[in-house]
Amino acid sequence: LGEFVFRCCFCIFGRSRDMSTEKRIKVACRMRPKIARERYDVECCRKTSEEQVVVTEPSDDRESKPRHYNYGFDFAFDASDSQRDIYEEAALDLVDATLEGSNATIFAYGQTGSGKTYTILGEVDESSDNLIKPTSGLFLRSLNDLFTYKTRAKRNWQVEMTLSIVEIYNEDVRDLLNKKNKLQVREVGDEVQMPNLRSVPVENSRDVYKYFLIAQGERAVSATSMNDSSSRSHAVFMVDLHQTAVNPDYNPLQDARDGGGGKKKKDGDKARKSRLCLVDLAGSERVKRSQVEGAAMLEAQAINKSLSTLGTVVNGMYENNKHIPFRDSKLTRLLRSSLVDPTSKLLLIANLSPVGTSFQESRSTLLFADRVKGLKAGAVSMYDPLQEQEYLAKLKSAEEICCDLRICEKQHDYTAQRPRRLGKHADRKLMLQQTIEKYREKVVRTAKEKQEREAQEVKDMVQAETNAVIESWKKKIKDTETNLDNAIAEETTLRNELKTCEADKAAAVENMMTAAKKQKRARRNGEEKIVKVKDELQKAKVTEKEIKKETTKLEKEFLAANEEQENAWAAYESKSEVMDQWHTKCTSFATKAVPFMEANQAFLATKISNLPMDKKVAAI
């Protein structure tokens, strides 16, 4: 009663949850069926209603009362629910939200060997076009619906889809479609960017399956004591959807919901960008049971840390906390842009192993899911696990006895018969003959049945081989037809290329003819120029002879002129000598005349100085 009052007070006075958050975050629980080696193990998990699960702690003590734990979720599934039921009830709304432009994320959580990978991936029917079979998982089913939408909406929406697959191993983000290339996670506001992430366009389910096989081969797995192929990393399948409105006033998804009414959309909704993430989480496990050590121990520690952070983040989103620790783990950092969007949706599928040996792991998984979204379960009718354990032990003992009886029957050719009274056969000889006849009939009948059975086996084997041969030949014929179609397409391509080459060749020949004509014309002009040059050269030779004659004449005249110049120069030199003699004589005469002139000037100065002033002026 105290706990009930506390919960009521918390709901009334505590932090209120937004109804949109209730719709955004959904939690489902799925219990896988028991496998062959768990046939006689007691079940500890049961589905009590469409939204409730009860877990019973196994105990060998008859006197102590078993402890039951009740959990309530949005959905509860068990072995009676198929893959299609899980997809349509829990995941289909998230695919619809993706088509309407919102982000959606689906997590598969649980211990190693609880069926997470089967829930997300499932099995594939390679003979089908869409690869879907009853055991196919959420990944192929959601992609198939997206491709169907793309085909039906192509008149009004241009839809482009790309696929990216990464794994988070020991807190390292690796691209599974690009040879495990390590990626850096960068945050720009609420957006998350991963440079060099390979995103491949996909057009159909075959493309998706091809890239899925590549990623599956690169993913980190190892064997533990609980699972031979345990996933040691978180695999994130990201499908990006880009929609551009050809006719923005039409919404085919809303039209289908309205029964063909053709409800119009808003004028501004002309493009949509959304992402659907499917996350196959690594198995949560106890180290004591998995018996890992060394590097595997570090892997387990990294896995448990990231899962704990994921639970804290989703719980914080559900509780509308102010601070949500996205940066505490690479997984939550990578998915931040898909989680913080107020229109995004999230589905957590908690996978359980139903047997009692996995009670601790199953309860831990349920506590994790309850931590994500704490829905309280109502009262349910309980069952006694000890009675179930006794029933399973008796069933196992009875089946072992039946197996021993069948083995003895085959080994000793023994058939159980009723005892007969000898009173009916007074004559023992007659009885013996009847017995012998019956034995002979039995032998003949047994031999005939054996022969018919062997013949039927041979017939079935031949029929199976024939069917296999027919199927193989059908496949070969189909491959041959495909190759033939490819060859025809290639032939058409080659013919088109041949026509193009012929056209190019004709154009090249025409260009070569034009060039040849130009060359011929240039050659003719060159020959005419050569003739002209030869004529000019002949004229130049004649002119050269005349020039030589003129040069000889000029040389003679030059020699005569030179001789005359030399004679004139000799005469000039003789005259120069005479002039030098006259110059010497004049110099000596001038030297002798200087004293006389000086004396004459002195005499005149003396005479003028003695004259009166008026005569002196006249004399000067």
C-alpha positions as CSV (number, residue, x, y, z in Angstrom):
1,L,0.0,0.0,0.0
2,G,2.9,2.4,0.8
3,E,4.5,1.7,-2.5
4,F,1.2,2.3,-4.3
5,V,0.7,5.6,-2.5
6,F,4.2,6.7,-3.3
7,R,3.7,5.9,-7.0
8,C,0.4,7.8,-7.1
9,C,2.0,10.8,-5.4
10,F,4.9,10.7,-7.9
11,C,2.5,10.6,-10.8
12,I,0.5,13.5,-9.4
13,F,3.2,15.8,-8.1
14,G,6.3,14.5,-10.0
15,R,7.6,15.5,-13.3
16,S,4.8,15.3,-15.8
17,R,5.4,13.5,-19.1
18,D,4.3,15.0,-22.4
19,M,1.7,12.9,-24.2
20,S,3.7,13.3,-27.4
21,T,6.6,11.6,-25.6
22,E,4.3,8.7,-24.7
23,K,3.6,8.3,-28.4
24,R,7.2,8.8,-29.5
25,I,8.8,6.1,-27.4
26,K,7.4,2.5,-27.5
27,V,8.8,-0.5,-25.7
28,A,8.0,-4.1,-26.8
29,C,9.0,-7.4,-25.2
30,R,9.5,-10.6,-27.2
31,M,10.1,-14.1,-25.9
32,R,11.7,-16.6,-28.3
33,P,10.6,-20.2,-28.3
34,K,12.7,-22.9,-26.6
35,I,15.3,-24.5,-28.8
36,A,16.0,-28.3,-28.9
37,R,18.5,-28.4,-26.1
38,E,16.1,-26.4,-23.8
39,R,13.1,-28.7,-24.3
40,Y,13.0,-30.0,-20.7
41,D,14.1,-26.7,-19.1
42,V,11.5,-24.8,-17.0
43,E,10.2,-21.6,-18.4
44,C,10.7,-18.5,-16.3
45,C,9.0,-16.0,-18.7
46,R,5.4,-16.0,-19.7
47,K,3.2,-13.6,-21.6
48,T,0.0,-13.0,-19.5
49,S,-1.7,-10.4,-21.8
50,E,-1.0,-8.3,-24.9
51,E,1.0,-5.8,-22.7
52,Q,2.2,-7.8,-19.7
53,V,5.0,-10.2,-18.9
54,V,5.6,-12.2,-15.7
55,V,9.0,-13.6,-14.7
56,T,9.3,-16.3,-12.1
57,E,12.5,-17.0,-10.2
58,P,13.3,-20.7,-10.4
59,S,13.8,-22.5,-7.1
60,D,14.4,-26.2,-6.0
61,D,12.9,-25.6,-2.6
62,R,9.3,-26.9,-2.4
63,E,8.5,-25.1,0.9
64,S,9.5,-21.6,-0.2
65,K,7.0,-19.7,-2.3
66,P,8.3,-18.7,-5.8
67,R,8.9,-15.0,-6.4
68,H,7.1,-13.5,-9.4
69,Y,8.0,-10.2,-11.1
70,N,5.4,-8.4,-13.3
71,Y,6.3,-5.9,-16.1
72,G,4.1,-3.9,-18.4
73,F,5.0,-2.6,-21.9
74,D,3.4,-1.3,-25.0
75,F,3.5,-4.6,-26.7
76,A,4.2,-8.2,-25.5
77,F,5.0,-11.0,-27.9
78,D,5.8,-14.7,-27.4
79,A,6.4,-17.8,-29.6
80,S,2.8,-17.7,-30.9
81,D,3.5,-14.3,-32.6
82,S,5.1,-14.3,-36.0
83,Q,7.6,-11.9,-37.5
84,R,4.8,-10.3,-39.5
85,D,2.7,-9.8,-36.4
86,I,5.5,-8.0,-34.7
87,Y,6.2,-5.8,-37.7
88,E,2.6,-4.8,-38.3
89,E,1.8,-4.2,-34.6
90,A,5.0,-2.5,-33.4
91,A,7.1,-1.3,-36.3
92,L,4.7,-0.3,-39.1
93,D,3.9,3.0,-37.4
94,L,7.6,4.0,-37.5
95,V,7.8,3.2,-41.2
96,D,4.7,5.4,-41.8
97,A,6.4,8.2,-39.8
98,T,9.5,7.9,-42.0
99,L,7.4,8.3,-45.1
100,E,5.8,11.4,-43.6
101,G,9.3,13.0,-43.0
102,S,10.1,12.0,-39.5
103,N,13.1,10.1,-38.2
104,A,12.5,6.6,-36.7
105,T,14.8,4.2,-34.8
106,I,14.2,0.6,-33.9
107,F,16.5,-1.1,-31.2
108,A,16.8,-4.9,-30.6
109,Y,18.1,-5.4,-27.1
110,G,18.7,-8.6,-25.1
111,Q,21.2,-11.1,-23.9
112,T,23.4,-13.2,-26.2
113,G,21.3,-15.8,-28.0
114,S,17.9,-14.2,-27.2
115,G,17.0,-13.6,-30.9
116,K,17.9,-9.9,-31.5
117,T,19.5,-10.5,-34.9
118,Y,16.6,-12.8,-35.9
119,T,14.1,-10.0,-35.0
120,I,16.0,-7.4,-37.0
121,L,17.2,-9.5,-40.0
122,G,15.5,-12.9,-39.9
123,E,15.8,-15.2,-42.9
124,V,15.7,-14.5,-46.7
125,D,13.9,-16.2,-49.5
126,E,16.3,-15.8,-52.4
127,S,13.9,-17.3,-54.9
128,S,11.4,-14.5,-54.3
129,D,11.7,-11.0,-55.9
130,N,11.2,-9.2,-52.6
131,L,13.2,-11.8,-50.6
132,I,10.4,-11.9,-48.0
133,K,9.4,-15.1,-46.3
134,P,7.4,-15.8,-43.1
135,T,10.6,-15.7,-41.0
136,S,12.0,-12.4,-42.5
137,G,12.8,-9.7,-40.0
138,L,12.0,-6.0,-39.6
139,F,14.8,-4.8,-41.8
140,L,13.7,-6.5,-45.1
141,R,10.0,-5.9,-44.3
142,S,10.4,-2.2,-43.7
143,L,12.6,-1.8,-46.8
144,N,10.1,-3.7,-48.9
145,D,7.3,-1.3,-47.8
146,L,9.5,1.7,-48.6
147,F,10.2,0.3,-52.1
148,T,6.4,-0.3,-52.6
149,Y,5.7,3.3,-51.5
150,K,8.4,4.5,-53.9
151,T,6.7,2.7,-56.8
152,R,3.2,3.8,-56.1
153,A,4.1,7.5,-55.3
154,K,6.4,8.1,-58.3
155,R,3.7,10.2,-60.1
156,N,3.6,12.7,-57.2
157,W,6.9,12.2,-55.4
158,Q,10.5,11.6,-56.6
159,V,11.9,9.3,-53.9
160,E,15.6,8.5,-53.5
161,M,16.8,6.0,-51.0
162,T,20.4,5.4,-49.7
163,L,21.7,2.8,-47.4
164,S,24.6,3.0,-44.9
165,I,25.7,0.3,-42.5
166,V,28.2,1.0,-39.6
167,E,29.2,-1.0,-36.5
168,I,30.4,0.3,-33.2
169,Y,33.1,-2.0,-31.9
170,N,35.0,-1.0,-28.7
171,E,33.7,2.6,-29.1
172,D,35.1,2.8,-32.6
173,V,32.7,3.6,-35.5
174,R,33.5,1.5,-38.6
175,D,32.0,1.6,-42.0
176,L,31.0,-2.0,-43.0
177,L,30.5,-1.0,-46.6
178,N,34.0,0.5,-47.0
179,K,36.4,-2.2,-45.6
180,K,35.9,-1.3,-42.0
181,N,37.2,2.2,-42.5
182,K,37.1,4.1,-39.1
183,L,34.9,7.1,-39.0
184,Q,34.9,10.3,-37.0
185,V,31.6,11.4,-35.4
186,R,31.3,15.2,-35.5
187,E,28.4,17.2,-34.1
188,V,27.2,20.4,-35.7
189,G,24.4,21.6,-33.4
190,D,21.9,18.7,-33.2
191,E,23.1,17.2,-36.5
192,V,25.7,14.4,-36.6
193,Q,28.1,14.2,-39.5
194,M,30.5,11.3,-40.4
195,P,32.9,12.3,-43.1
196,N,33.8,9.6,-45.6
197,L,30.8,7.5,-44.7
198,R,29.8,5.4,-47.7
199,S,26.1,5.8,-48.6
200,V,25.0,3.6,-51.5
201,P,21.7,4.2,-53.5
202,V,19.3,1.2,-53.5
203,E,16.5,0.6,-55.9
204,N,15.1,-2.8,-54.8
205,S,15.4,-5.5,-52.2
206,R,18.1,-7.3,-54.2
207,D,20.4,-4.3,-53.9
208,V,19.8,-4.1,-50.1
209,Y,20.5,-7.9,-49.7
210,K,23.8,-7.5,-51.7
211,Y,25.1,-4.8,-49.4
212,F,23.7,-6.6,-46.4
213,L,25.8,-9.7,-47.2
214,I,28.9,-7.4,-47.5
215,A,28.2,-5.9,-44.1
216,Q,27.5,-9.2,-42.5
217,G,30.8,-10.6,-43.7
218,E,32.7,-7.6,-42.1
219,R,30.8,-7.5,-38.8
220,A,32.8,-8.6,-35.6
221,V,31.5,-11.9,-34.2
222,S,33.0,-14.5,-31.9
223,A,32.1,-17.6,-30.0
224,T,31.2,-17.7,-26.3
225,S,29.9,-20.3,-24.0
226,M,26.4,-19.0,-24.6
227,N,26.4,-18.5,-28.4
228,D,28.6,-19.9,-31.2
229,S,28.3,-16.7,-33.3
230,S,27.8,-13.9,-30.8
231,S,27.7,-10.3,-32.2
232,R,30.5,-8.3,-30.5
233,S,29.5,-5.0,-31.9
234,H,26.4,-2.8,-32.4
235,A,25.2,-2.8,-36.1
236,V,23.3,0.3,-37.3
237,F,21.4,0.1,-40.6
238,M,20.6,3.6,-41.7
239,V,18.1,4.2,-44.5
240,D,18.0,7.8,-45.7
241,L,14.8,8.8,-47.6
242,H,14.8,11.9,-49.8
243,Q,11.5,12.9,-51.2
244,T,10.9,15.7,-53.7
245,A,7.3,16.6,-54.6
246,V,6.4,16.4,-58.2
247,N,2.8,17.2,-57.2
248,P,3.1,18.7,-53.7
249,D,-0.6,18.9,-53.2
250,Y,-1.0,15.1,-53.1
251,N,-0.1,12.8,-50.2
252,P,-0.5,9.1,-51.3
253,L,0.0,7.8,-47.7
254,Q,-2.7,10.1,-46.3
255,D,-4.9,9.3,-49.4
256,A,-4.7,5.6,-48.5
257,R,-5.6,6.3,-44.9
258,D,-8.5,8.5,-45.9
259,G,-9.9,5.8,-48.2
260,G,-9.0,7.5,-51.5
261,G,-10.2,11.0,-50.4
262,G,-7.1,12.6,-51.8
263,K,-6.5,15.0,-48.8
264,K,-4.3,17.8,-49.8
265,K,-1.1,18.7,-48.1
266,K,0.3,22.1,-47.0
267,D,1.7,24.2,-49.8
268,G,5.2,24.4,-48.1
269,D,5.6,20.6,-47.9
270,K,7.5,20.2,-51.2
271,A,10.5,18.2,-49.9
272,R,11.1,15.6,-47.1
273,K,14.2,14.2,-45.6
274,S,14.0,11.4,-43.1
275,R,16.0,8.5,-41.7
276,L,15.0,5.0,-40.6
277,C,17.6,3.4,-38.3
278,L,17.5,-0.3,-37.3
279,V,20.0,-1.1,-34.6
280,D,21.0,-4.7,-33.8
281,L,22.6,-4.2,-30.4
282,A,25.4,-6.5,-29.1
283,G,24.4,-9.0,-26.6
284,S,24.2,-8.0,-22.9
285,E,25.6,-10.8,-20.8
286,R,27.2,-11.7,-17.5
287,V,30.9,-12.4,-17.8
288,K,30.5,-15.4,-15.4
289,R,28.2,-17.2,-17.9
290,S,29.9,-16.2,-21.1
291,Q,33.4,-17.1,-19.7
292,V,35.2,-14.5,-21.7
293,E,38.6,-13.1,-20.9
294,G,41.4,-10.9,-22.3
295,A,40.3,-8.9,-25.4
296,A,36.8,-10.4,-25.1
297,M,36.5,-9.0,-21.6
298,L,37.3,-5.5,-22.9
299,E,34.6,-6.0,-25.6
300,A,32.1,-7.0,-23.0
301,Q,32.9,-4.0,-20.8
302,A,32.5,-1.6,-23.8
303,I,29.2,-3.2,-24.8
304,N,27.8,-3.0,-21.3
305,K,28.9,0.6,-20.9
306,S,27.2,1.7,-24.2
307,L,24.0,-0.2,-23.3
308,S,23.9,1.5,-19.9
309,T,24.3,4.9,-21.6
310,L,21.6,4.1,-24.1
311,G,19.1,3.2,-21.3
312,T,20.0,6.5,-19.5
313,V,19.5,8.5,-22.6
314,V,16.2,7.0,-23.6
315,N,14.9,7.2,-20.1
316,G,15.9,10.9,-19.9
317,M,14.0,11.5,-23.1
318,Y,11.0,9.8,-21.8
319,E,11.2,11.8,-18.5
320,N,11.8,15.1,-20.4
321,N,15.0,15.7,-18.4
322,K,16.9,18.9,-19.1
323,H,20.3,17.2,-19.5
324,I,20.6,14.0,-21.6
325,P,24.1,12.5,-21.7
326,F,24.3,11.8,-25.5
327,R,28.1,12.2,-25.5
328,D,28.8,9.4,-23.0
329,S,28.7,6.8,-25.7
330,K,29.5,6.6,-29.5
331,L,26.1,4.8,-30.0
332,T,24.1,7.6,-28.6
333,R,26.2,10.3,-30.3
334,L,25.7,8.6,-33.6
335,L,21.9,8.4,-33.2
336,R,21.5,11.8,-31.6
337,S,20.0,13.5,-34.7
338,S,17.4,10.7,-34.9
339,L,16.6,11.0,-31.2
340,V,16.4,14.7,-30.4
341,D,13.9,15.5,-33.2
342,P,10.6,16.1,-31.4
343,T,8.8,14.4,-34.3
344,S,11.0,11.3,-34.3
345,K,9.8,7.9,-33.0
346,L,11.6,5.1,-31.2
347,L,10.9,1.5,-30.6
348,L,12.9,-0.7,-28.2
349,I,12.3,-4.5,-28.6
350,A,13.5,-6.4,-25.5
351,N,14.3,-10.0,-26.5
352,L,14.2,-12.7,-23.8
353,S,15.3,-16.3,-23.5
354,P,12.3,-18.1,-21.7
355,V,14.2,-20.8,-19.8
356,G,15.0,-20.7,-16.1
357,T,18.8,-20.9,-16.7
358,S,18.6,-17.4,-18.2
359,F,16.5,-15.9,-15.4
360,Q,19.1,-13.4,-14.3
361,E,19.7,-12.2,-17.9
362,S,16.0,-12.1,-18.7
363,R,15.2,-10.1,-15.6
364,S,18.1,-7.7,-16.3
365,T,16.7,-7.2,-19.8
366,L,13.2,-6.5,-18.4
367,L,14.7,-4.0,-15.9
368,F,16.5,-2.2,-18.7
369,A,13.3,-2.0,-20.7
370,D,11.3,-0.9,-17.7
371,R,13.9,1.7,-17.0
372,V,13.4,3.0,-20.5
373,K,9.7,3.3,-20.1
374,G,8.3,2.5,-16.6
375,L,4.8,1.1,-17.4
376,K,3.3,-0.6,-14.3
377,A,1.7,-4.0,-14.7
378,G,-1.5,-5.0,-13.1
379,A,-2.3,-8.2,-11.2
380,V,-2.0,-11.5,-13.1
381,S,-2.7,-15.1,-12.2
382,M,0.5,-16.9,-11.1
383,Y,1.6,-20.5,-11.8
384,D,3.8,-22.9,-9.8
385,P,7.2,-23.4,-11.4
386,L,7.8,-26.5,-9.2
387,Q,4.8,-28.3,-10.7
388,E,6.0,-27.4,-14.2
389,Q,9.4,-28.7,-13.4
390,E,8.0,-32.1,-12.1
391,Y,5.8,-32.3,-15.2
392,L,8.8,-31.7,-17.5
393,A,10.9,-34.3,-15.6
394,K,8.1,-36.9,-16.0
395,L,7.7,-36.1,-19.6
396,K,11.4,-36.5,-20.2
397,S,11.4,-39.9,-18.4
398,A,8.4,-41.2,-20.4
399,E,9.9,-40.1,-23.7
400,E,13.2,-41.8,-22.8
401,I,11.3,-45.1,-22.1
402,C,9.5,-44.9,-25.4
403,C,12.8,-44.3,-27.2
404,D,14.3,-47.4,-25.6
405,L,11.3,-49.5,-26.6
406,R,11.5,-48.3,-30.2
407,I,15.3,-49.2,-30.2
408,C,14.6,-52.7,-28.8
409,E,11.8,-53.3,-31.4
410,K,14.2,-52.4,-34.3
411,Q,17.1,-54.4,-32.9
412,H,15.2,-57.7,-32.1
413,D,12.4,-57.5,-34.7
414,Y,9.9,-57.7,-31.9
415,T,6.2,-57.0,-32.2
416,A,4.0,-56.9,-29.1
417,Q,1.1,-59.4,-29.3
418,R,-1.8,-60.4,-27.1
419,P,-1.6,-63.8,-25.3
420,R,-4.0,-66.4,-26.8
421,R,-5.9,-69.3,-25.2
422,L,-5.0,-72.8,-26.3
423,G,-8.5,-74.0,-25.8
424,K,-9.6,-72.7,-29.1
425,H,-7.0,-75.0,-30.8
426,A,-7.4,-78.5,-29.6
427,D,-5.2,-79.8,-32.4
428,R,-1.7,-78.3,-31.8
429,K,-0.6,-79.4,-35.2
430,L,-3.3,-77.4,-36.8
431,M,-2.4,-74.4,-34.6
432,L,1.2,-74.8,-35.6
433,Q,0.3,-74.9,-39.3
434,Q,-1.8,-71.8,-38.9
435,T,0.9,-70.1,-37.1
436,I,3.5,-71.1,-39.8
437,E,1.1,-69.9,-42.5
438,K,0.5,-66.6,-40.7
439,Y,4.3,-66.2,-40.2
440,R,4.9,-66.9,-43.9
441,E,2.2,-64.4,-44.9
442,K,3.8,-61.9,-42.5
443,V,7.2,-62.6,-44.0
444,V,5.9,-62.2,-47.5
445,R,3.9,-59.1,-46.6
446,T,6.9,-57.7,-44.7
447,A,9.2,-58.4,-47.7
448,K,6.6,-56.9,-50.1
449,E,6.2,-53.8,-47.9
450,K,10.0,-53.5,-47.6
451,Q,10.3,-53.8,-51.4
452,E,7.5,-51.3,-51.9
453,R,9.0,-49.0,-49.3
454,E,12.5,-49.3,-51.0
455,A,10.9,-48.7,-54.4
456,Q,9.0,-45.7,-53.0
457,E,12.3,-44.4,-51.5
458,V,14.0,-44.9,-54.8
459,K,11.1,-43.3,-56.5
460,D,11.2,-40.3,-54.1
461,M,14.9,-40.0,-54.4
462,V,14.7,-40.1,-58.2
463,Q,11.8,-37.6,-58.1
464,A,13.9,-35.4,-55.8
465,E,16.9,-35.7,-58.0
466,T,14.7,-35.1,-61.1
467,N,13.2,-32.0,-59.4
468,A,16.6,-30.8,-58.4
469,V,17.9,-31.3,-62.0
470,I,14.8,-29.6,-63.4
471,E,15.2,-26.7,-60.9
472,S,18.9,-26.5,-61.8
473,W,18.1,-26.5,-65.5
474,K,15.3,-23.9,-64.9
475,K,17.8,-21.8,-63.1
476,K,20.3,-22.3,-65.9
477,I,17.7,-21.5,-68.5
478,K,16.8,-18.4,-66.6
479,D,20.4,-17.4,-66.3
480,T,20.9,-18.1,-70.0
481,E,17.9,-15.9,-70.8
482,T,19.3,-13.2,-68.6
483,N,22.7,-13.6,-70.3
484,L,20.9,-13.5,-73.6
485,D,19.0,-10.4,-72.7
486,N,22.3,-8.9,-71.5
487,A,24.0,-10.0,-74.8
488,I,21.2,-8.5,-76.9
489,A,21.4,-5.3,-74.9
490,E,25.2,-5.3,-75.3
491,E,24.8,-6.0,-79.1
492,T,22.4,-3.1,-79.4
493,T,24.9,-0.9,-77.6
494,L,27.8,-2.2,-79.8
495,R,25.7,-1.5,-83.0
496,N,25.0,2.0,-81.8
497,E,28.7,2.4,-81.1
498,L,29.5,1.0,-84.6
499,K,27.1,3.5,-86.2
500,T,28.7,6.2,-84.2
501,C,32.2,5.0,-85.3
502,E,31.1,4.8,-88.9
503,A,29.8,8.3,-88.8
504,D,33.0,9.5,-87.1
505,K,35.0,7.6,-89.8
506,A,33.1,9.2,-92.7
507,A,33.6,12.6,-91.1
508,A,37.3,11.9,-90.7
509,V,37.6,10.7,-94.3
510,E,35.9,13.8,-95.5
511,N,38.2,16.0,-93.4
512,M,41.2,14.0,-94.8
513,M,40.0,14.6,-98.4
514,T,39.6,18.3,-97.7
515,A,43.1,18.4,-96.2
516,A,44.5,16.5,-99.2
517,K,42.9,18.9,-101.6
518,K,44.4,21.8,-99.7
519,Q,47.8,20.1,-99.7
520,K,47.6,19.5,-103.5
521,R,46.7,23.1,-104.1
522,A,49.6,24.2,-101.8
523,R,51.9,21.8,-103.7
524,R,50.9,23.3,-107.1
525,N,51.4,26.8,-105.8
526,G,54.8,25.6,-104.5
527,E,55.8,24.3,-107.9
528,E,54.9,27.5,-109.5
529,K,56.9,29.4,-107.0
530,I,59.9,27.1,-107.6
531,V,59.7,27.8,-111.4
532,K,59.6,31.5,-110.7
533,V,62.6,31.2,-108.3
534,K,64.5,29.2,-111.0
535,D,63.8,32.0,-113.5
536,E,64.9,34.6,-111.0
537,L,68.0,32.6,-110.2
538,Q,68.9,32.4,-113.9
539,K,68.4,36.1,-114.2
540,A,70.5,36.5,-111.1
541,K,73.3,34.5,-112.7
542,V,73.3,36.8,-115.8
543,T,73.3,39.8,-113.5
544,E,76.1,38.3,-111.5
545,K,78.3,38.1,-114.6
546,E,77.6,41.7,-115.5
547,I,78.3,42.7,-111.9
548,K,81.6,40.9,-112.1
549,K,82.6,42.8,-115.3
550,E,81.6,46.0,-113.7
551,T,83.5,45.1,-110.5
552,T,86.6,44.4,-112.6
553,K,86.3,47.8,-114.4
554,L,85.7,49.5,-111.1
555,E,88.8,47.8,-109.6
556,K,90.9,49.1,-112.4
557,E,89.5,52.6,-112.0
558,F,90.1,52.3,-108.3
559,L,93.7,51.3,-108.8
560,A,94.3,54.2,-111.2
561,A,92.6,56.6,-108.8
562,N,94.7,55.2,-106.0
563,E,97.9,55.7,-108.0
564,E,96.9,59.3,-108.7
565,Q,96.1,59.8,-105.1
566,E,99.6,58.5,-104.1
567,N,101.2,60.9,-106.6
568,A,99.2,63.8,-105.2
569,W,100.1,62.8,-101.7
570,A,103.8,62.7,-102.7
571,A,103.4,66.2,-104.2
572,Y,101.6,67.4,-101.1
573,E,104.4,66.1,-98.9
574,S,107.1,67.9,-101.0
575,K,105.0,71.1,-100.8
576,S,104.6,70.6,-97.0
577,E,108.4,70.5,-96.7
578,V,108.7,73.8,-98.5
579,M,106.0,75.3,-96.3
580,D,107.8,74.0,-93.2
581,Q,110.9,75.8,-94.4
582,W,109.0,79.1,-95.0
583,H,107.4,78.7,-91.5
584,T,110.8,78.4,-89.9
585,K,112.0,81.5,-91.7
586,C,108.9,83.5,-90.7
587,T,109.3,82.5,-87.1
588,S,112.9,83.7,-86.9
589,F,111.9,87.0,-88.6
590,A,109.1,87.5,-86.1
591,T,111.5,86.8,-83.3
592,K,113.9,89.5,-84.6
593,A,111.0,92.1,-85.2
594,V,109.6,91.9,-81.6
595,P,112.3,94.1,-80.0
596,F,112.0,96.6,-82.7
597,M,108.3,96.9,-82.3
598,E,108.6,97.2,-78.5
599,A,111.1,100.1,-78.9
600,N,108.8,101.8,-81.4
601,Q,105.9,101.6,-78.9
602,A,108.0,103.0,-76.2
603,F,109.1,105.9,-78.4
604,L,105.6,106.7,-79.4
605,A,104.4,106.6,-75.8
606,T,107.2,109.0,-74.8
607,K,106.4,111.4,-77.7
608,I,102.7,111.4,-76.9
609,S,103.3,112.1,-73.3
610,N,105.2,115.2,-74.1
611,L,102.4,116.7,-76.3
612,P,99.7,119.1,-75.0
613,M,96.3,117.6,-73.9
614,D,94.3,118.5,-77.1
615,K,97.0,117.1,-79.4
616,K,97.5,114.1,-77.1
617,V,93.8,113.2,-77.5
618,A,94.1,113.6,-81.3
619,A,97.3,111.6,-81.3
620,I,95.7,108.7,-79.3
